[in-house]
Amino acid sequence: MYIIAIAWLYVTFLMAATEPSVTAGILTFFFYGLLPCGLLMWILGTSQRKHKKALLEEELSQPDRTDSQAD
């Protein structure tokens, strides 16, 4: 998944480098590269975040099994 994001950012960087002005290049890179790529990575990572949250909640709901009394 990350290789696709890196490739897309590389392509949009090259697109931005060919723009006639610096402002147009920055806007091209932001609106064609960073913004869509960030949104796509966030959407595709939703199931992984839910899975990690469920594991953390399961781990926190289990009672502590350490011995609190000194021997």
CHARMM-style PDB file with segment names, atoms N, HN, CA, C and O in Angstrom:
ATOM      1  N   MET     1       0.828  -1.180   0.000  1.00  0.00      PROA
ATOM      2  CA  MET     1       0.000   0.000   0.000  1.00  0.00      PROA
ATOM      3  C   MET     1       0.880   1.254   0.000  1.00  0.00      PROA
ATOM      4  O   MET     1       0.567   2.239  -0.669  1.00  0.00      PROA
ATOM      5  N   TYR     2       1.973   1.210   0.749  1.00  0.00      PROA
ATOM      6  HN  TYR     2       2.227   0.410   1.293  1.00  0.00      PROA
ATOM      7  CA  TYR     2       2.829   2.393   0.832  1.00  0.00      PROA
ATOM      8  C   TYR     2       3.585   2.649  -0.465  1.00  0.00      PROA
ATOM      9  O   TYR     2       3.879   3.800  -0.787  1.00  0.00      PROA
ATOM     10  N   ILE     3       3.901   1.608  -1.207  1.00  0.00      PROA
ATOM     11  HN  ILE     3       3.662   0.673  -0.945  1.00  0.00      PROA
ATOM     12  CA  ILE     3       4.636   1.794  -2.454  1.00  0.00      PROA
ATOM     13  C   ILE     3       3.787   2.568  -3.467  1.00  0.00      PROA
ATOM     14  O   ILE     3       4.323   3.353  -4.250  1.00  0.00      PROA
ATOM     15  N   ILE     4       2.482   2.355  -3.458  1.00  0.00      PROA
ATOM     16  HN  ILE     4       2.047   1.718  -2.822  1.00  0.00      PROA
ATOM     17  CA  ILE     4       1.589   3.086  -4.348  1.00  0.00      PROA
ATOM     18  C   ILE     4       1.534   4.555  -3.943  1.00  0.00      PROA
ATOM     19  O   ILE     4       1.550   5.437  -4.802  1.00  0.00      PROA
ATOM     20  N   ALA     5       1.471   4.819  -2.654  1.00  0.00      PROA
ATOM     21  HN  ALA     5       1.459   4.102  -1.957  1.00  0.00      PROA
ATOM     22  CA  ALA     5       1.443   6.198  -2.175  1.00  0.00      PROA
ATOM     23  C   ALA     5       2.743   6.924  -2.519  1.00  0.00      PROA
ATOM     24  O   ALA     5       2.715   8.081  -2.936  1.00  0.00      PROA
ATOM     25  N   ILE     6       3.864   6.259  -2.349  1.00  0.00      PROA
ATOM     26  HN  ILE     6       3.886   5.318  -2.010  1.00  0.00      PROA
ATOM     27  CA  ILE     6       5.158   6.860  -2.673  1.00  0.00      PROA
ATOM     28  C   ILE     6       5.242   7.145  -4.166  1.00  0.00      PROA
ATOM     29  O   ILE     6       5.710   8.212  -4.564  1.00  0.00      PROA
ATOM     30  N   ALA     7       4.800   6.218  -4.990  1.00  0.00      PROA
ATOM     31  HN  ALA     7       4.419   5.352  -4.668  1.00  0.00      PROA
ATOM     32  CA  ALA     7       4.828   6.412  -6.443  1.00  0.00      PROA
ATOM     33  C   ALA     7       3.919   7.573  -6.851  1.00  0.00      PROA
ATOM     34  O   ALA     7       4.287   8.381  -7.703  1.00  0.00      PROA
ATOM     35  N   TRP     8       2.744   7.654  -6.247  1.00  0.00      PROA
ATOM     36  HN  TRP     8       2.445   6.998  -5.555  1.00  0.00      PROA
ATOM     37  CA  TRP     8       1.827   8.741  -6.582  1.00  0.00      PROA
ATOM     38  C   TRP     8       2.428  10.095  -6.191  1.00  0.00      PROA
ATOM     39  O   TRP     8       2.331  11.060  -6.949  1.00  0.00      PROA
ATOM     40  N   LEU     9       3.044  10.166  -5.018  1.00  0.00      PROA
ATOM     41  HN  LEU     9       3.122   9.382  -4.402  1.00  0.00      PROA
ATOM     42  CA  LEU     9       3.661  11.426  -4.598  1.00  0.00      PROA
ATOM     43  C   LEU     9       4.832  11.789  -5.507  1.00  0.00      PROA
ATOM     44  O   LEU     9       5.065  12.968  -5.776  1.00  0.00      PROA
ATOM     45  N   TYR    10       5.562  10.799  -5.976  1.00  0.00      PROA
ATOM     46  HN  TYR    10       5.373   9.842  -5.758  1.00  0.00      PROA
ATOM     47  CA  TYR    10       6.671  11.051  -6.905  1.00  0.00      PROA
ATOM     48  C   TYR    10       6.147  11.635  -8.220  1.00  0.00      PROA
ATOM     49  O   TYR    10       6.707  12.598  -8.744  1.00  0.00      PROA
ATOM     50  N   VAL    11       5.088  11.055  -8.741  1.00  0.00      PROA
ATOM     51  HN  VAL    11       4.633  10.272  -8.315  1.00  0.00      PROA
ATOM     52  CA  VAL    11       4.506  11.535  -9.998  1.00  0.00      PROA
ATOM     53  C   VAL    11       3.984  12.964  -9.832  1.00  0.00      PROA
ATOM     54  O   VAL    11       4.214  13.810 -10.695  1.00  0.00      PROA
ATOM     55  N   THR    12       3.292  13.232  -8.745  1.00  0.00      PROA
ATOM     56  HN  THR    12       3.105  12.545  -8.044  1.00  0.00      PROA
ATOM     57  CA  THR    12       2.770  14.579  -8.546  1.00  0.00      PROA
ATOM     58  C   THR    12       3.878  15.579  -8.263  1.00  0.00      PROA
ATOM     59  O   THR    12       3.743  16.755  -8.600  1.00  0.00      PROA
ATOM     60  N   PHE    13       4.971  15.135  -7.651  1.00  0.00      PROA
ATOM     61  HN  PHE    13       5.080  14.179  -7.378  1.00  0.00      PROA
ATOM     62  CA  PHE    13       6.126  16.017  -7.476  1.00  0.00      PROA
ATOM     63  C   PHE    13       6.708  16.411  -8.829  1.00  0.00      PROA
ATOM     64  O   PHE    13       7.057  17.571  -9.048  1.00  0.00      PROA
ATOM     65  N   LEU    14       6.809  15.444  -9.731  1.00  0.00      PROA
ATOM     66  HN  LEU    14       6.526  14.501  -9.553  1.00  0.00      PROA
ATOM     67  CA  LEU    14       7.301  15.757 -11.070  1.00  0.00      PROA
ATOM     68  C   LEU    14       6.338  16.665 -11.823  1.00  0.00      PROA
ATOM     69  O   LEU    14       6.772  17.536 -12.577  1.00  0.00      PROA
ATOM     70  N   MET    15       5.036  16.473 -11.627  1.00  0.00      PROA
ATOM     71  HN  MET    15       4.683  15.766 -11.014  1.00  0.00      PROA
ATOM     72  CA  MET    15       4.054  17.376 -12.230  1.00  0.00      PROA
ATOM     73  C   MET    15       4.231  18.788 -11.688  1.00  0.00      PROA
ATOM     74  O   MET    15       4.194  19.761 -12.442  1.00  0.00      PROA
ATOM     75  N   ALA    16       4.423  18.892 -10.381  1.00  0.00      PROA
ATOM     76  HN  ALA    16       4.453  18.102  -9.769  1.00  0.00      PROA
ATOM     77  CA  ALA    16       4.575  20.199  -9.753  1.00  0.00      PROA
ATOM     78  C   ALA    16       5.861  20.880 -10.211  1.00  0.00      PROA
ATOM     79  O   ALA    16       5.903  22.103 -10.338  1.00  0.00      PROA
ATOM     80  N   ALA    17       6.906  20.098 -10.458  1.00  0.00      PROA
ATOM     81  HN  ALA    17       6.872  19.104 -10.354  1.00  0.00      PROA
ATOM     82  CA  ALA    17       8.188  20.667 -10.878  1.00  0.00      PROA
ATOM     83  C   ALA    17       8.102  21.279 -12.273  1.00  0.00      PROA
ATOM     84  O   ALA    17       8.910  22.145 -12.608  1.00  0.00      PROA
ATOM     85  N   THR    18       7.154  20.856 -13.084  1.00  0.00      PROA
ATOM     86  HN  THR    18       6.498  20.152 -12.812  1.00  0.00      PROA
ATOM     87  CA  THR    18       7.033  21.387 -14.439  1.00  0.00      PROA
ATOM     88  C   THR    18       6.087  22.586 -14.524  1.00  0.00      PROA
ATOM     89  O   THR    18       5.910  23.149 -15.604  1.00  0.00      PROA
ATOM     90  N   GLU    19       5.488  22.978 -13.423  1.00  0.00      PROA
ATOM     91  HN  GLU    19       5.632  22.521 -12.545  1.00  0.00      PROA
ATOM     92  CA  GLU    19       4.589  24.136 -13.434  1.00  0.00      PROA
ATOM     93  C   GLU    19       5.390  25.416 -13.665  1.00  0.00      PROA
ATOM     94  O   GLU    19       6.554  25.496 -13.275  1.00  0.00      PROA
ATOM     95  N   PRO    20       4.779  26.413 -14.294  1.00  0.00      PROA
ATOM     96  CA  PRO    20       5.518  27.639 -14.623  1.00  0.00      PROA
ATOM     97  C   PRO    20       5.872  28.518 -13.421  1.00  0.00      PROA
ATOM     98  O   PRO    20       6.827  29.292 -13.494  1.00  0.00      PROA
ATOM     99  N   SER    21       5.125  28.415 -12.320  1.00  0.00      PROA
ATOM    100  HN  SER    21       4.350  27.787 -12.261  1.00  0.00      PROA
ATOM    101  CA  SER    21       5.443  29.238 -11.151  1.00  0.00      PROA
ATOM    102  C   SER    21       5.528  28.360  -9.907  1.00  0.00      PROA
ATOM    103  O   SER    21       5.005  27.246  -9.873  1.00  0.00      PROA
ATOM    104  N   VAL    22       6.194  28.886  -8.896  1.00  0.00      PROA
ATOM    105  HN  VAL    22       6.619  29.791  -8.923  1.00  0.00      PROA
ATOM    106  CA  VAL    22       6.354  28.148  -7.643  1.00  0.00      PROA
ATOM    107  C   VAL    22       4.996  27.938  -6.973  1.00  0.00      PROA
ATOM    108  O   VAL    22       4.720  26.859  -6.448  1.00  0.00      PROA
ATOM    109  N   THR    23       4.163  28.955  -6.992  1.00  0.00      PROA
ATOM    110  HN  THR    23       4.388  29.831  -7.419  1.00  0.00      PROA
ATOM    111  CA  THR    23       2.837  28.850  -6.373  1.00  0.00      PROA
ATOM    112  C   THR    23       1.999  27.765  -7.050  1.00  0.00      PROA
ATOM    113  O   THR    23       1.345  26.968  -6.377  1.00  0.00      PROA
ATOM    114  N   ALA    24       2.021  27.740  -8.355  1.00  0.00      PROA
ATOM    115  HN  ALA    24       2.552  28.387  -8.902  1.00  0.00      PROA
ATOM    116  CA  ALA    24       1.271  26.709  -9.081  1.00  0.00      PROA
ATOM    117  C   ALA    24       1.835  25.326  -8.769  1.00  0.00      PROA
ATOM    118  O   ALA    24       1.076  24.363  -8.652  1.00  0.00      PROA
ATOM    119  N   GLY    25       3.150  25.216  -8.634  1.00  0.00      PROA
ATOM    120  HN  GLY    25       3.766  25.998  -8.730  1.00  0.00      PROA
ATOM    121  CA  GLY    25       3.761  23.935  -8.295  1.00  0.00      PROA
ATOM    122  C   GLY    25       3.366  23.456  -6.916  1.00  0.00      PROA
ATOM    123  O   GLY    25       3.061  22.278  -6.727  1.00  0.00      PROA
ATOM    124  N   ILE    26       3.367  24.366  -5.944  1.00  0.00      PROA
ATOM    125  HN  ILE    26       3.615  25.323  -6.097  1.00  0.00      PROA
ATOM    126  CA  ILE    26       2.977  23.996  -4.580  1.00  0.00      PROA
ATOM    127  C   ILE    26       1.509  23.584  -4.543  1.00  0.00      PROA
ATOM    128  O   ILE    26       1.163  22.583  -3.916  1.00  0.00      PROA
ATOM    129  N   LEU    27       0.654  24.338  -5.200  1.00  0.00      PROA
ATOM    130  HN  LEU    27       0.935  25.152  -5.709  1.00  0.00      PROA
ATOM    131  CA  LEU    27      -0.776  23.997  -5.216  1.00  0.00      PROA
ATOM    132  C   LEU    27      -1.026  22.679  -5.947  1.00  0.00      PROA
ATOM    133  O   LEU    27      -1.864  21.882  -5.525  1.00  0.00      PROA
ATOM    134  N   THR    28      -0.309  22.453  -7.029  1.00  0.00      PROA
ATOM    135  HN  THR    28       0.372  23.100  -7.372  1.00  0.00      PROA
ATOM    136  CA  THR    28      -0.445  21.186  -7.759  1.00  0.00      PROA
ATOM    137  C   THR    28      -0.056  20.020  -6.873  1.00  0.00      PROA
ATOM    138  O   THR    28      -0.771  19.020  -6.804  1.00  0.00      PROA
ATOM    139  N   PHE    29       1.076  20.144  -6.196  1.00  0.00      PROA
ATOM    140  HN  PHE    29       1.657  20.956  -6.252  1.00  0.00      PROA
ATOM    141  CA  PHE    29       1.535  19.050  -5.334  1.00  0.00      PROA
ATOM    142  C   PHE    29       0.570  18.822  -4.178  1.00  0.00      PROA
ATOM    143  O   PHE    29       0.304  17.680  -3.805  1.00  0.00      PROA
ATOM    144  N   PHE    30       0.047  19.903  -3.611  1.00  0.00      PROA
ATOM    145  HN  PHE    30       0.263  20.831  -3.914  1.00  0.00      PROA
ATOM    146  CA  PHE    30      -0.867  19.753  -2.478  1.00  0.00      PROA
ATOM    147  C   PHE    30      -2.198  19.149  -2.895  1.00  0.00      PROA
ATOM    148  O   PHE    30      -2.666  18.189  -2.283  1.00  0.00      PROA
ATOM    149  N   PHE    31      -2.819  19.719  -3.954  1.00  0.00      PROA
ATOM    150  HN  PHE    31      -2.438  20.499  -4.450  1.00  0.00      PROA
ATOM    151  CA  PHE    31      -4.171  19.282  -4.323  1.00  0.00      PROA
ATOM    152  C   PHE    31      -4.213  18.015  -5.171  1.00  0.00      PROA
ATOM    153  O   PHE    31      -5.224  17.313  -5.163  1.00  0.00      PROA
ATOM    154  N   TYR    32      -3.143  17.703  -5.903  1.00  0.00      PROA
ATOM    155  HN  TYR    32      -2.322  18.273  -5.909  1.00  0.00      PROA
ATOM    156  CA  TYR    32      -3.097  16.462  -6.681  1.00  0.00      PROA
ATOM    157  C   TYR    32      -2.321  15.357  -5.973  1.00  0.00      PROA
ATOM    158  O   TYR    32      -2.475  14.183  -6.312  1.00  0.00      PROA
ATOM    159  N   GLY    33      -1.499  15.710  -5.003  1.00  0.00      PROA
ATOM    160  HN  GLY    33      -1.375  16.664  -4.727  1.00  0.00      PROA
ATOM    161  CA  GLY    33      -0.636  14.730  -4.372  1.00  0.00      PROA
ATOM    162  C   GLY    33      -0.952  14.468  -2.914  1.00  0.00      PROA
ATOM    163  O   GLY    33      -1.464  13.403  -2.567  1.00  0.00      PROA
ATOM    164  N   LEU    34      -0.651  15.433  -2.058  1.00  0.00      PROA
ATOM    165  HN  LEU    34      -0.235  16.297  -2.339  1.00  0.00      PROA
ATOM    166  CA  LEU    34      -0.769  15.216  -0.617  1.00  0.00      PROA
ATOM    167  C   LEU    34      -2.203  15.009  -0.145  1.00  0.00      PROA
ATOM    168  O   LEU    34      -2.485  14.063   0.590  1.00  0.00      PROA
ATOM    169  N   LEU    35      -3.091  15.871  -0.557  1.00  0.00      PROA
ATOM    170  HN  LEU    35      -2.862  16.640  -1.155  1.00  0.00      PROA
ATOM    171  CA  LEU    35      -4.476  15.788  -0.082  1.00  0.00      PROA
ATOM    172  C   LEU    35      -5.161  14.481  -0.493  1.00  0.00      PROA
ATOM    173  O   LEU    35      -5.696  13.796   0.379  1.00  0.00      PROA
ATOM    174  N   PRO    36      -5.173  14.101  -1.773  1.00  0.00      PROA
ATOM    175  CA  PRO    36      -5.828  12.836  -2.132  1.00  0.00      PROA
ATOM    176  C   PRO    36      -5.119  11.610  -1.557  1.00  0.00      PROA
ATOM    177  O   PRO    36      -5.765  10.643  -1.151  1.00  0.00      PROA
ATOM    178  N   CYS    37      -3.794  11.659  -1.526  1.00  0.00      PROA
ATOM    179  HN  CYS    37      -3.269  12.444  -1.855  1.00  0.00      PROA
ATOM    180  CA  CYS    37      -3.047  10.510  -1.011  1.00  0.00      PROA
ATOM    181  C   CYS    37      -3.290  10.341   0.493  1.00  0.00      PROA
ATOM    182  O   CYS    37      -3.475   9.224   0.975  1.00  0.00      PROA
ATOM    183  N   GLY    38      -3.289  11.452   1.224  1.00  0.00      PROA
ATOM    184  HN  GLY    38      -3.139  12.360   0.832  1.00  0.00      PROA
ATOM    185  CA  GLY    38      -3.569  11.388   2.658  1.00  0.00      PROA
ATOM    186  C   GLY    38      -4.962  10.877   2.952  1.00  0.00      PROA
ATOM    187  O   GLY    38      -5.156  10.075   3.865  1.00  0.00      PROA
ATOM    188  N   LEU    39      -5.940  11.340   2.177  1.00  0.00      PROA
ATOM    189  HN  LEU    39      -5.783  11.992   1.435  1.00  0.00      PROA
ATOM    190  CA  LEU    39      -7.319  10.876   2.356  1.00  0.00      PROA
ATOM    191  C   LEU    39      -7.442   9.387   2.045  1.00  0.00      PROA
ATOM    192  O   LEU    39      -8.106   8.652   2.776  1.00  0.00      PROA
ATOM    193  N   LEU    40      -6.813   8.946   0.977  1.00  0.00      PROA
ATOM    194  HN  LEU    40      -6.273   9.543   0.383  1.00  0.00      PROA
ATOM    195  CA  LEU    40      -6.867   7.529   0.611  1.00  0.00      PROA
ATOM    196  C   LEU    40      -6.200   6.656   1.679  1.00  0.00      PROA
ATOM    197  O   LEU    40      -6.729   5.605   2.042  1.00  0.00      PROA
ATOM    198  N   MET    41      -5.051   7.085   2.176  1.00  0.00      PROA
ATOM    199  HN  MET    41      -4.621   7.939   1.881  1.00  0.00      PROA
ATOM    200  CA  MET    41      -4.364   6.304   3.208  1.00  0.00      PROA
ATOM    201  C   MET    41      -5.191   6.252   4.492  1.00  0.00      PROA
ATOM    202  O   MET    41      -5.212   5.229   5.176  1.00  0.00      PROA
ATOM    203  N   TRP    42      -5.870   7.350   4.820  1.00  0.00      PROA
ATOM    204  HN  TRP    42      -5.853   8.181   4.265  1.00  0.00      PROA
ATOM    205  CA  TRP    42      -6.708   7.375   6.013  1.00  0.00      PROA
ATOM    206  C   TRP    42      -7.906   6.430   5.858  1.00  0.00      PROA
ATOM    207  O   TRP    42      -8.251   5.703   6.790  1.00  0.00      PROA
ATOM    208  N   ILE    43      -8.532   6.445   4.689  1.00  0.00      PROA
ATOM    209  HN  ILE    43      -8.252   7.036   3.932  1.00  0.00      PROA
ATOM    210  CA  ILE    43      -9.690   5.575   4.447  1.00  0.00      PROA
ATOM    211  C   ILE    43      -9.261   4.108   4.445  1.00  0.00      PROA
ATOM    212  O   ILE    43      -9.932   3.268   5.045  1.00  0.00      PROA
ATOM    213  N   LEU    44      -8.159   3.796   3.780  1.00  0.00      PROA
ATOM    214  HN  LEU    44      -7.614   4.478   3.293  1.00  0.00      PROA
ATOM    215  CA  LEU    44      -7.721   2.402   3.713  1.00  0.00      PROA
ATOM    216  C   LEU    44      -7.191   1.891   5.048  1.00  0.00      PROA
ATOM    217  O   LEU    44      -7.159   0.680   5.269  1.00  0.00      PROA
ATOM    218  N   GLY    45      -6.780   2.775   5.931  1.00  0.00      PROA
ATOM    219  HN  GLY    45      -6.807   3.759   5.751  1.00  0.00      PROA
ATOM    220  CA  GLY    45      -6.266   2.357   7.222  1.00  0.00      PROA
ATOM    221  C   GLY    45      -7.316   2.238   8.303  1.00  0.00      PROA
ATOM    222  O   GLY    45      -6.986   1.925   9.447  1.00  0.00      PROA
ATOM    223  N   THR    46      -8.592   2.482   7.966  1.00  0.00      PROA
ATOM    224  HN  THR    46      -8.860   2.737   7.037  1.00  0.00      PROA
ATOM    225  CA  THR    46      -9.661   2.460   8.966  1.00  0.00      PROA
ATOM    226  C   THR    46      -9.816   1.086   9.608  1.00  0.00      PROA
ATOM    227  O   THR    46      -9.954   0.994  10.828  1.00  0.00      PROA
ATOM    228  N   SER    47      -9.798   0.036   8.826  1.00  0.00      PROA
ATOM    229  HN  SER    47      -9.686   0.111   7.835  1.00  0.00      PROA
ATOM    230  CA  SER    47      -9.984  -1.309   9.398  1.00  0.00      PROA
ATOM    231  C   SER    47      -8.823  -1.670  10.309  1.00  0.00      PROA
ATOM    232  O   SER    47      -9.027  -2.330  11.328  1.00  0.00      PROA
ATOM    233  N   GLN    48      -7.625  -1.258   9.972  1.00  0.00      PROA
ATOM    234  HN  GLN    48      -7.459  -0.721   9.144  1.00  0.00      PROA
ATOM    235  CA  GLN    48      -6.470  -1.543  10.816  1.00  0.00      PROA
ATOM    236  C   GLN    48      -6.576  -0.790  12.142  1.00  0.00      PROA
ATOM    237  O   GLN    48      -6.243  -1.335  13.194  1.00  0.00      PROA
ATOM    238  N   ARG    49      -7.038   0.457  12.094  1.00  0.00      PROA
ATOM    239  HN  ARG    49      -7.309   0.900  11.239  1.00  0.00      PROA
ATOM    240  CA  ARG    49      -7.208   1.225  13.330  1.00  0.00      PROA
ATOM    241  C   ARG    49      -8.282   0.602  14.212  1.00  0.00      PROA
ATOM    242  O   ARG    49      -8.124   0.558  15.432  1.00  0.00      PROA
ATOM    243  N   LYS    50      -9.378   0.117  13.614  1.00  0.00      PROA
ATOM    244  HN  LYS    50      -9.506   0.153  12.622  1.00  0.00      PROA
ATOM    245  CA  LYS    50     -10.438  -0.532  14.382  1.00  0.00      PROA
ATOM    246  C   LYS    50      -9.918  -1.804  15.035  1.00  0.00      PROA
ATOM    247  O   LYS    50     -10.247  -2.092  16.185  1.00  0.00      PROA
ATOM    248  N   HSD    51      -9.105  -2.565  14.305  1.00  0.00      PROA
ATOM    249  HN  HSD    51      -8.838  -2.331  13.371  1.00  0.00      PROA
ATOM    250  CA  HSD    51      -8.552  -3.809  14.842  1.00  0.00      PROA
ATOM    251  C   HSD    51      -7.624  -3.517  16.023  1.00  0.00      PROA
ATOM    252  O   HSD    51      -7.691  -4.202  17.043  1.00  0.00      PROA
ATOM    253  N   LYS    52      -6.766  -2.513  15.895  1.00  0.00      PROA
ATOM    254  HN  LYS    52      -6.711  -1.957  15.066  1.00  0.00      PROA
ATOM    255  CA  LYS    52      -5.871  -2.158  16.990  1.00  0.00      PROA
ATOM    256  C   LYS    52      -6.642  -1.668  18.204  1.00  0.00      PROA
ATOM    257  O   LYS    52      -6.275  -1.976  19.337  1.00  0.00      PROA
ATOM    258  N   LYS    53      -7.709  -0.907  17.977  1.00  0.00      PROA
ATOM    259  HN  LYS    53      -8.008  -0.657  17.056  1.00  0.00      PROA
ATOM    260  CA  LYS    53      -8.528  -0.405  19.076  1.00  0.00      PROA
ATOM    261  C   LYS    53      -9.215  -1.560  19.799  1.00  0.00      PROA
ATOM    262  O   LYS    53      -9.287  -1.564  21.027  1.00  0.00      PROA
ATOM    263  N   ALA    54      -9.719  -2.537  19.052  1.00  0.00      PROA
ATOM    264  HN  ALA    54      -9.661  -2.534  18.054  1.00  0.00      PROA
ATOM    265  CA  ALA    54     -10.377  -3.696  19.663  1.00  0.00      PROA
ATOM    266  C   ALA    54      -9.380  -4.511  20.484  1.00  0.00      PROA
ATOM    267  O   ALA    54      -9.711  -4.974  21.575  1.00  0.00      PROA
ATOM    268  N   LEU    55      -8.171  -4.690  19.972  1.00  0.00      PROA
ATOM    269  HN  LEU    55      -7.902  -4.314  19.086  1.00  0.00      PROA
ATOM    270  CA  LEU    55      -7.153  -5.423  20.729  1.00  0.00      PROA
ATOM    271  C   LEU    55      -6.783  -4.693  22.011  1.00  0.00      PROA
ATOM    272  O   LEU    55      -6.605  -5.325  23.052  1.00  0.00      PROA
ATOM    273  N   LEU    56      -6.668  -3.394  21.952  1.00  0.00      PROA
ATOM    274  HN  LEU    56      -6.813  -2.881  21.106  1.00  0.00      PROA
ATOM    275  CA  LEU    56      -6.323  -2.606  23.126  1.00  0.00      PROA
ATOM    276  C   LEU    56      -7.439  -2.662  24.158  1.00  0.00      PROA
ATOM    277  O   LEU    56      -7.167  -2.806  25.350  1.00  0.00      PROA
ATOM    278  N   GLU    57      -8.692  -2.549  23.720  1.00  0.00      PROA
ATOM    279  HN  GLU    57      -8.913  -2.432  22.752  1.00  0.00      PROA
ATOM    280  CA  GLU    57      -9.819  -2.635  24.648  1.00  0.00      PROA
ATOM    281  C   GLU    57      -9.909  -4.014  25.277  1.00  0.00      PROA
ATOM    282  O   GLU    57     -10.235  -4.135  26.457  1.00  0.00      PROA
ATOM    283  N   GLU    58      -9.625  -5.057  24.503  1.00  0.00      PROA
ATOM    284  HN  GLU    58      -9.360  -4.958  23.543  1.00  0.00      PROA
ATOM    285  CA  GLU    58      -9.637  -6.414  25.046  1.00  0.00      PROA
ATOM    286  C   GLU    58      -8.544  -6.585  26.090  1.00  0.00      PROA
ATOM    287  O   GLU    58      -8.762  -7.201  27.133  1.00  0.00      PROA
ATOM    288  N   GLU    59      -7.387  -6.046  25.808  1.00  0.00      PROA
ATOM    289  HN  GLU    59      -7.210  -5.546  24.960  1.00  0.00      PROA
ATOM    290  CA  GLU    59      -6.270  -6.150  26.742  1.00  0.00      PROA
ATOM    291  C   GLU    59      -6.551  -5.386  28.027  1.00  0.00      PROA
ATOM    292  O   GLU    59      -6.189  -5.845  29.111  1.00  0.00      PROA
ATOM    293  N   LEU    60      -7.190  -4.230  27.920  1.00  0.00      PROA
ATOM    294  HN  LEU    60      -7.484  -3.857  27.039  1.00  0.00      PROA
ATOM    295  CA  LEU    60      -7.484  -3.430  29.102  1.00  0.00      PROA
ATOM    296  C   LEU    60      -8.640  -3.997  29.916  1.00  0.00      PROA
ATOM    297  O   LEU    60      -8.724  -3.731  31.115  1.00  0.00      PROA
ATOM    298  N   SER    61      -9.522  -4.760  29.311  1.00  0.00      PROA
ATOM    299  HN  SER    61      -9.454  -4.977  28.337  1.00  0.00      PROA
ATOM    300  CA  SER    61     -10.668  -5.299  30.030  1.00  0.00      PROA
ATOM    301  C   SER    61     -10.318  -6.549  30.837  1.00  0.00      PROA
ATOM    302  O   SER    61     -11.076  -6.940  31.724  1.00  0.00      PROA
ATOM    303  N   GLN    62      -9.200  -7.167  30.547  1.00  0.00      PROA
ATOM    304  HN  GLN    62      -8.584  -6.849  29.827  1.00  0.00      PROA
ATOM    305  CA  GLN    62      -8.808  -8.353  31.298  1.00  0.00      PROA
ATOM    306  C   GLN    62      -8.290  -7.942  32.674  1.00  0.00      PROA
ATOM    307  O   GLN    62      -7.595  -6.935  32.804  1.00  0.00      PROA
ATOM    308  N   PRO    63      -8.630  -8.724  33.701  1.00  0.00      PROA
ATOM    309  CA  PRO    63      -8.161  -8.364  35.045  1.00  0.00      PROA
ATOM    310  C   PRO    63      -6.649  -8.547  35.164  1.00  0.00      PROA
ATOM    311  O   PRO    63      -6.034  -9.350  34.463  1.00  0.00      PROA
ATOM    312  N   ASP    64      -6.088  -7.777  36.069  1.00  0.00      PROA
ATOM    313  HN  ASP    64      -6.588  -7.124  36.639  1.00  0.00      PROA
ATOM    314  CA  ASP    64      -4.662  -7.857  36.336  1.00  0.00      PROA
ATOM    315  C   ASP    64      -4.393  -9.108  37.175  1.00  0.00      PROA
ATOM    316  O   ASP    64      -4.976  -9.257  38.249  1.00  0.00      PROA
ATOM    317  N   ARG    65      -3.550  -9.981  36.723  1.00  0.00      PROA
ATOM    318  HN  ARG    65      -3.077  -9.859  35.851  1.00  0.00      PROA
ATOM    319  CA  ARG    65      -3.308 -11.247  37.403  1.00  0.00      PROA
ATOM    320  C   ARG    65      -2.021 -11.259  38.211  1.00  0.00      PROA
ATOM    321  O   ARG    65      -1.512 -12.327  38.550  1.00  0.00      PROA
ATOM    322  N   THR    66      -1.500 -10.105  38.516  1.00  0.00      PROA
ATOM    323  HN  THR    66      -1.914  -9.238  38.240  1.00  0.00      PROA
ATOM    324  CA  THR    66      -0.273 -10.081  39.318  1.00  0.00      PROA
ATOM    325  C   THR    66      -0.650 -10.221  40.795  1.00  0.00      PROA
ATOM    326  O   THR    66      -1.749  -9.854  41.210  1.00  0.00      PROA
ATOM    327  N   ASP    67       0.261 -10.745  41.553  1.00  0.00      PROA
ATOM    328  HN  ASP    67       1.155 -11.043  41.216  1.00  0.00      PROA
ATOM    329  CA  ASP    67       0.063 -10.945  42.984  1.00  0.00      PROA
ATOM    330  C   ASP    67       0.402  -9.650  43.710  1.00  0.00      PROA
ATOM    331  O   ASP    67       1.550  -9.205  43.701  1.00  0.00      PROA
ATOM    332  N   SER    68      -0.587  -9.060  44.327  1.00  0.00      PROA
ATOM    333  HN  SER    68      -1.519  -9.421  44.334  1.00  0.00      PROA
ATOM    334  CA  SER    68      -0.354  -7.792  45.017  1.00  0.00      PROA
ATOM    335  C   SER    68       0.120  -7.966  46.453  1.00  0.00      PROA
ATOM    336  O   SER    68       0.553  -7.000  47.081  1.00  0.00      PROA
ATOM    337  N   GLN    69       0.045  -9.179  46.979  1.00  0.00      PROA
ATOM    338  HN  GLN    69      -0.307  -9.964  46.469  1.00  0.00      PROA
ATOM    339  CA  GLN    69       0.480  -9.453  48.345  1.00  0.00      PROA
ATOM    340  C   GLN    69       1.943  -9.880  48.358  1.00  0.00      PROA
ATOM    341  O   GLN    69       2.386 -10.670  47.525  1.00  0.00      PROA
ATOM    342  N   ALA    70       2.679  -9.341  49.319  1.00  0.00      PROA
ATOM    343  HN  ALA    70       2.320  -8.699  49.997  1.00  0.00      PROA
ATOM    344  CA  ALA    70       4.078  -9.743  49.470  1.00  0.00      PROA
ATOM    345  C   ALA    70       4.151 -11.106  50.131  1.00  0.00      PROA
ATOM    346  O   ALA    70       3.313 -11.438  50.969  1.00  0.00      PROA
ATOM    347  N   ASP    71       5.129 -11.884  49.766  1.00  0.00      PROA
ATOM    348  HN  ASP    71       5.810 -11.615  49.085  1.00  0.00      PROA
ATOM    349  CA  ASP    71       5.272 -13.220  50.343  1.00  0.00      PROA
ATOM    350  C   ASP    71       5.893 -13.192  51.725  1.00  0.00      PROA
ATOM    351  OT1 ASP    71       6.078 -14.241  52.340  1.00  0.00      PROA
TER     352      ASP     71
END
